[in-house]
C-alpha cells in the first residue's frame, strides 16, 4: 500500500491558507473602502462597495485579484515595519 503524500506546506508564503474573503476583509479594516479604492481603482471598491460584490468581481478577474493580493502583502510588510523590534534582554556582566 503506497504511503499518502503529506500536504504541500508553504511556510514562507503569507497567502497560504488565507481565503480571498479574509484578505479583502483585512484590507478594508486597515484602509477602509475609500483608501482601498484610492490604492486600487476598481469600481467594486468605490461604487456601493461590499465584501460580496468585491469577491464576485475578484474571483472572475485574475489581474485584479493579483493587485489585491499584492496590496495585502504590502500591508503586512508595512505593519511589520511599524512595530518596534523586540530585542533579547541584555545579560549582566559575569563577575
Number of C-alpha atoms within 10 A of each C-alpha: 3 4 5 6 6 6 6 6 9 10 8 7 9 11 15 10 10 9 10 18 13 12 17 23 14 14 20 18 11 14 14 14 20 15 15 20 18 13 14 15 13 15 12 19 22 16 11 9 15 15 16 12 12 18 16 11 15 19 12 10 11 11 11 16 18 12 14 20 17 13 18 19 16 12 16 14 11 11 11 11 10 9 8 7 8 6 6 6 6 6 6 6 5 4 3
